[in-house]
Amino acid sequence: MNQHNNIQQPSAEELAMRAALGAALDAWLAASGLTQTAAAAALGVTQARVSEIKHGKTAHFSLDLLVRLAARAGLQPRLALTAPSGEAA
């Protein structure tokens, strides 16, 4: 398998992190009561990007952008790393 192609494909872990961040941002949007336009202003993105989050389309967002948006929304994203079972942490 070509190593370069491997780098371009998101891992299952990355997809799970994107989904979790997207879901948290969507919950924030719903709880905030903000319009998409007002939420976009608060997050520093376009209304179209807020719409993508609202509809679960986070595949085109980088992980670092999702983390920044979550922080701007007042959320506290955290990373927890675990060793595979049977290995020392």
MARBA-694467 format. One record per residue (C-alpha): residue in three letters; x, y, z. Coordinates in steps of 0.2 Angstrom, whole numbers, padded with zeros to 4 digits, always signed. Example, Ala and Ser with C-alpha at 12.3 -4.5 7.8 and 13.67 -1.06 7.14 Angstrom:
2
ALA+0062-0022+0039/SER+0068-0005+0036/
END
This chain:
89
MET+0000+0000+0000/ASN+0006+0017-0004/GLN+0011+0026+0012/HIS+0006+0043+0004/ASN-0012+0038+0001/ASN-0013+0032+0019/ILE-0009+0049+0026/GLN-0023+0057+0016/GLN-0037+0045+0022/PRO-0043+0049+0040/SER-0042+0036+0053/ALA-0057+0029+0062/GLU-0051+0038+0077/GLU-0050+0055+0068/LEU-0068+0052+0061/ALA-0074+0048+0079/MET-0066+0064+0085/ARG-0073+0075+0071/ALA-0090+0067+0075/ALA-0089+0070+0093/LEU-0084+0088+0091/GLY-0097+0091+0078/ALA-0110+0084+0089/ALA-0105+0095+0103/LEU-0105+0110+0092/ASP-0122+0106+0086/ALA-0129+0104+0104/TRP-0121+0121+0108/LEU-0130+0128+0093/ALA-0147+0121+0098/ALA-0145+0126+0116/SER-0138+0144+0112/GLY-0154+0149+0103/LEU-0143+0159+0091/THR-0148+0161+0073/GLN-0135+0153+0061/THR-0129+0170+0056/ALA-0127+0175+0074/ALA-0118+0159+0078/ALA-0107+0161+0063/ALA-0102+0179+0070/ALA-0098+0171+0087/LEU-0088+0157+0080/GLY-0079+0168+0067/VAL-0084+0158+0052/THR-0097+0160+0038/GLN-0116+0155+0040/ALA-0113+0141+0027/ARG-0100+0133+0039/VAL-0112+0134+0053/SER-0125+0126+0042/GLU-0113+0112+0038/ILE-0110+0109+0057/LYS-0129+0109+0060/HIS-0131+0095+0046/GLY-0117+0084+0052/LYS-0106+0088+0037/THR-0089+0090+0047/ALA-0078+0080+0034/HIS-0072+0096+0026/PHE-0067+0103+0043/SER-0049+0100+0050/LEU-0048+0093+0068/ASP-0039+0109+0073/LEU-0053+0120+0066/LEU-0066+0110+0075/VAL-0056+0111+0092/ARG-0055+0130+0089/LEU-0073+0132+0086/ALA-0078+0122+0101/ALA-0067+0133+0112/ARG-0074+0148+0104/ALA-0091+0141+0109/GLY-0086+0140+0127/LEU-0084+0121+0126/GLN-0068+0113+0134/PRO-0062+0100+0121/ARG-0050+0088+0129/LEU-0039+0074+0123/ALA-0038+0057+0132/LEU-0025+0044+0125/THR-0026+0026+0130/ALA-0014+0012+0127/PRO-0020-0003+0118/SER-0027-0017+0130/GLY-0012-0027+0137/GLU+0000-0013+0135/ALA+0007-0001+0149/ALA+0001+0017+0147/
END
